[in-house]
Amino acid sequence: MAADNTSAFNCRYAVAAGPPRWSVHAYGLAVDVNPVENPYLDGGRVLPAGGARYVDRSRYQPGMAVAGGVLVQAFAAIGWRWGGRWASPDYQHFSATGG
């Protein structure tokens, strides 16, 4: 994430509570876009750390996924959901399953 690489298939476990289970990335059903500009907020942590300057989503900067923005709309048009709407936002995450 720190290298700001957009990624899709990644055979790894989900970042979630409970027993280990495969991430939707392991099935090719999720894409993480511009992780620095679209960080994952986990409680008080910002991942990657370089994404801290992008936490304020009201100050749009190039590469950011925002509600109503072209990136979010493009994925919505094919039925994919955005992690930026979660209680602990994952702004980089788009998936076919919503998870």
BADO-551591 format. One line per field, with one value per residue (C-alpha): x, y, z; residue in one letter. Coordinates in steps of 0.05 Angstrom, whole numbers, plus 32768, in hexadecimal, padded with zeros to 4 digits. Layout:
u (X	...)
v (Y	...)
w (Z	...)
res (a	...)
***
This chain:
u (8000	8038	8050	800A	8000	7FB9	7FAE	7F79	7F88	7FAE	7FAA	7FA5	7F78	7F43	7F53	7F19	7F09	7EFC	7F1D	7F49	7F23	7F37	7F30	7F05	7F47	7F5B	7F21	7F2E	7EEE	7F0E	7F3C	7F62	7F6E	7FA3	7FAD	7FD2	7F9C	7F66	7F7D	7F5D	7F48	7F4D	7F38	7F6D	7F9D	7FA5	7FBF	7FED	800A	8018	7FCC	7FC3	7FC2	7F87	7F59	7F31	7F05	7EE7	7F29	7F2A	7F6E	7F7F	7F7B	7F48	7F09	7ECF	7E84	7E65	7EAA	7EBA	7EE0	7EA8	7E74	7E9B	7E9E	7E55	7E41	7E5A	7E3A	7E78	7E75	7EA5	7EC7	7EC6	7E7F	7E91	7E91	7EDD	7EE8	7F16	7F16	7F43	7F16	7EE3	7EC4	7E90	7E76	7E75	7EA8)
v (8000	8031	802E	8046	800B	7FFD	7FB2	7F7E	7F33	7F25	7EE0	7EF6	7EF2	7F27	7F5F	7F4F	7F35	7EEB	7EAE	7EB6	7EB6	7EC8	7F10	7F20	7F35	7EEB	7EDE	7F19	7F3C	7F7A	7FB3	7FE4	8026	805A	8044	8083	80B2	8082	8067	8032	804C	8018	8037	806C	8051	806A	8036	8043	8079	80A5	80AA	80D5	8115	80F8	80E7	8128	8113	8159	8173	814F	8140	811A	80CE	80D0	80A5	80D0	80C7	80DC	80DD	80BD	8082	8070	8079	804D	8013	801D	8019	7FD1	7FC0	7FC4	7FE5	8015	800B	8057	804F	801E	8031	802B	8046	8022	8058	8030	7FF2	7FDF	7F9A	7F72	7F55	7F93	7F75)
w (8000	8011	7FC8	7FB2	7F84	7F6B	7F73	7F68	7F6D	7FAE	7FCD	8016	8051	805F	8090	80BE	8103	810D	80F0	80B3	8071	802B	8016	7FD9	7FBA	7FBB	7F8B	7F5D	7F75	7F93	7F7E	7FAA	7F85	7F98	7FE0	7FF6	7FDB	7FF4	8037	8062	80A7	80DD	811E	812A	80F6	80AF	807F	805D	808A	804E	8043	8081	8058	8030	806A	8063	8028	8022	8005	7FC2	7FA4	7F64	7F6D	7FA5	7FA3	7FBC	7FC1	7F7E	7F5D	7F1A	7F39	7F69	7F33	7F02	7F32	7F46	7EFC	7EFB	7F3E	7F69	7FAE	7FCE	8012	801D	8037	806F	80B9	80B7	8071	8040	800A	7FDB	7FDB	7FA5	7FA2	7F7D	7FBF	7FEA	8019)
res (m	a	a	d	n	t	s	a	f	n	c	r	y	a	v	a	a	g	p	p	r	w	s	v	h	a	y	g	l	a	v	d	v	n	p	v	e	n	p	y	l	d	g	g	r	v	l	p	a	g	g	a	r	y	v	d	r	s	r	y	q	p	g	m	a	v	a	g	g	v	l	v	q	a	f	a	a	i	g	w	r	w	g	g	r	w	a	s	p	d	y	q	h	f	s	a	t	g	g)
***
